[in-house]
Every structure is written in C-alpha cells, then in structure tokens.
Amino acid sequence: MVKIVGHYKLDKNENFAEYLEALGSPEEMIKKVTAPGATIEIVQEGNKYTFKSNSQVDVVLVIDEEVEEVLPTGVPIKNLAVREGANKIVVNSTAPDNRRRTRVYEFCDKGYVVTLTVGDLVAKRFFLRV
C-alpha cells in the first residue's frame, strides 16, 4: 500500500497557470502558487486528509463526505472526495455558479501527481516525496 502522508516538494506544473486563469484567479496569486519550491505536508486523521501548503490556503478533504473549501479567490466550493484503490483520491467540486471541476491525486512511492480538470482544460502538478 502506498503511503499518502508525508512531505512533498513541487517538481513541475503543466498548464496550471492556465487552469488558474480559467477559474478567474488573480495574477499575483497565480505567480505565488506556481513558483518553484512549493512544499506540501499531508497529514491524516481518520478519513480526513489535510494538505498543508507553504504557498496557498490549506486544503482539507474528508473521504466520502461533502466539505466546503474556500478558494484563495474567496469563492466557496463544495468538495466530495472518494478513495479509489490504495493510491488514488478523486475530488469532485462544484462552485456556486454550478461550474464543476475535478482533482485526481495519484500517489506512488516517489511522490504524487494531481490532475486538475475544469471544462476541457487539464492541468497537472507533480510533487516529489522529500
């Protein structure tokens, strides 16, 4: 079974700035969260995972339970996270304007990749375990 909890460092982004632009994120925030050196610590308490970031707002996911997340832009979204197998967490989100987005976290021994989708736009972020 792949370990999810731990410390990670951003390795690279693919289309992430474009993804944030499509969501209406301000340019200053985009620069901050796409800068090299971003780190994430993932902690687990039961079925709750907290992604603690040094560059943005922390994200809390509760498996099989809808939770509200307030984006750095101030927009609240509703997230429903589910586990798929031992190494994947899929998060389906809905914004107040009914726009839907998906995040798929796929973990391996070396780190994880999160694939973010809104409409036809797909972005990826690659994190290495440290």
Residue pairs with C-beta under 8 A, 6 or more apart in sequence:
1 86
1 87
2 86
2 87
2 107
2 108
2 109
3 107
3 109
4 42
4 44
4 49
4 87
4 89
4 107
4 112
5 42
5 43
5 44
6 41
6 42
6 129
6 130
7 39
7 40
7 41
7 129
7 130
8 39
8 40
8 41
8 42
8 111
8 112
8 127
8 128
8 129
8 130
9 37
9 38
9 39
9 40
9 127
9 128
9 130
10 36
10 37
10 38
10 39
10 40
10 125
10 126
10 127
11 111
11 126
11 127
11 128
12 125
12 126
13 34
13 123
13 124
13 125
13 126
14 123
14 124
14 125
14 126
15 121
15 122
15 123
15 124
16 33
16 34
16 116
16 123
16 124
16 125
17 30
17 34
18 121
18 123
19 116
19 118
19 121
19 122
19 123
20 29
20 30
20 33
20 34
21 30
22 118
22 119
22 121
23 71
23 73
23 101
23 118
24 73
24 75
25 71
25 72
25 73
26 73
29 56
29 72
29 73
32 55
32 56
33 55
33 56
33 72
35 55
38 53
38 54
38 55
38 56
39 53
39 54
39 55
39 130
40 51
40 52
40 53
40 54
40 127
41 51
41 52
42 49
42 50
42 51
42 52
43 49
43 50
43 52
44 50
47 62
47 63
47 64
47 65
48 60
48 61
48 62
48 63
49 60
49 61
49 62
49 63
49 81
49 89
50 58
50 59
50 60
50 61
51 58
51 59
51 60
51 61
52 58
53 59
56 72
57 70
57 71
57 72
59 69
60 67
60 69
61 67
61 79
61 81
61 89
61 91
62 81
63 81
63 82
63 83
63 89
64 80
64 81
64 82
65 80
65 81
66 78
66 79
66 80
67 78
67 79
67 81
68 76
68 77
68 78
68 79
69 76
69 77
69 78
69 79
69 93
70 76
70 77
71 77
75 95
75 96
76 95
76 96
77 93
77 94
77 95
77 96
77 101
78 93
78 94
79 91
79 92
79 93
80 91
80 92
80 93
81 89
81 90
81 91
82 89
82 90
83 89
84 90
87 106
87 107
87 108
88 104
88 105
88 106
88 107
89 104
89 105
90 102
90 103
90 104
90 105
91 102
91 103
91 104
91 105
92 100
92 101
92 102
93 100
93 101
93 102
93 103
94 100
95 101
99 118
99 119
100 118
101 116
101 117
101 118
102 115
102 116
102 117
102 118
103 114
103 115
103 116
103 117
104 114
104 115
104 117
105 112
105 113
105 114
106 112
106 113
106 114
106 115
109 129
110 128
110 129
111 126
111 127
111 128
111 129
112 127
113 124
113 125
113 126
113 127
114 124
114 125
114 127
115 122
115 123
115 124
116 122
116 123
116 124
116 125
117 123
